[in-house]
Amino acid sequence: MQPSPLISVVLPVYNGADYLRPTIDAILAQTQGDFELLAVNDGSSDDSEAIIQSYADSRIRYFHHPNKGFAYTLNRGIAEARGKYIARIDADDICMPRRFEKQAAWLEERPGTDLVGCFITFISEKGEEQGEWPEDRANYTNAQIRKALPYVNCMAHPGVMVRTEVLRGFPYLESQKYLEDYDMWLRLAGAGHVMEKVPEMLLLYRVHTASMTVSIIKKKNVFFRHFHCKRRYLAGRLAAGRLNAFDVQVFLGMCKDLVTAAGKNIKQKL
């Protein structure tokens, strides 16, 4: 039986063949090589499976199931993880060579930190740099992230590394489709978990026509999606009897989202 790795990399794949190979190549080239790569195929109909199986690296563990969605696929990867830490990555993004090394060292040196992210740079379909995400760069300490989250998502999902025992206590929710990550950050912050970032650019985040960022997040009514995400989060907190000061800020952010969304709808109709 192989010893448990330091890091389990959870890579959900759904029809990701166009960009999957450079994503895997960048993972396998990490300076911190004590990891397992859990490639979880969510019923892809393209060449994703063939690409994954073309690698002979013993660190790759391959799983597949019929299409069940993003949350299910992530939760399966987490359940299969054997590492002390879980690193997230999507099938179209690229890790900088020292990402795992720096994030694992951050968590090793800071036992009170439960999740560590990093700065990202957007890239195009061709890999050309497209700029930075302002909310990402402006919020990297726990205090800054905690202050921003009730109003805006400031954490890049495929760039985080989390303590495995913490993440297993907060499974992704299928009810929060398209905003599974934002809901996760709210639940972690609401429960008092510490989230920080290595203040360095360690991930190239690809934006293309088929990506969630384009197809969902940049839709004009994204504020309605955020409103409902926060509403469902608060309903869960209320049902559990755990409302706190952070949740009050989430409620204020939810109200702001509703007003903004309604204003955009009115403007579109004029």
Number of C-alpha atoms within 10 A of each C-alpha: 3 4 7 14 16 18 25 27 27 25 24 26 26 21 18 23 19 13 19 21 18 15 19 24 13 14 24 19 13 17 14 19 15 15 24 25 23 22 24 23 23 22 18 17 13 13 13 22 22 10 14 20 13 9 13 8 11 8 17 18 16 15 17 16 12 9 14 11 14 19 21 17 26 19 19 19 24 24 13 14 23 20 21 16 26 29 29 21 25 23 23 23 23 26 26 17 17 15 25 26 14 18 25 22 12 18 19 12 10 10 9 11 18 21 26 26 28 25 26 26 17 17 20 15 15 10 15 11 14 14 11 16 15 10 16 20 18 14 21 23 16 18 12 14 24 25 16 18 21 23 20 17 19 21 27 20 20 24 27 24 29 24 20 21 14 15 20 15 9 13 17 22 16 14 12 20 15 18 22 18 19 23 23 19 23 23 18 20 20 21 14 12 17 17 25 23 24 17 17 14 17 22 25 25 27 24 20 15 10 12 14 13 15 12 13 15 16 11 11 12 16 14 22 17 20 25 23 16 22 27 16 15 21 22 13 14 17 13 9 9 9 12 16 12 9 17 21 13 17 24 19 13 20 24 16 16 23 17 15 17 20 15 11 14 13 10 9 9 6 5
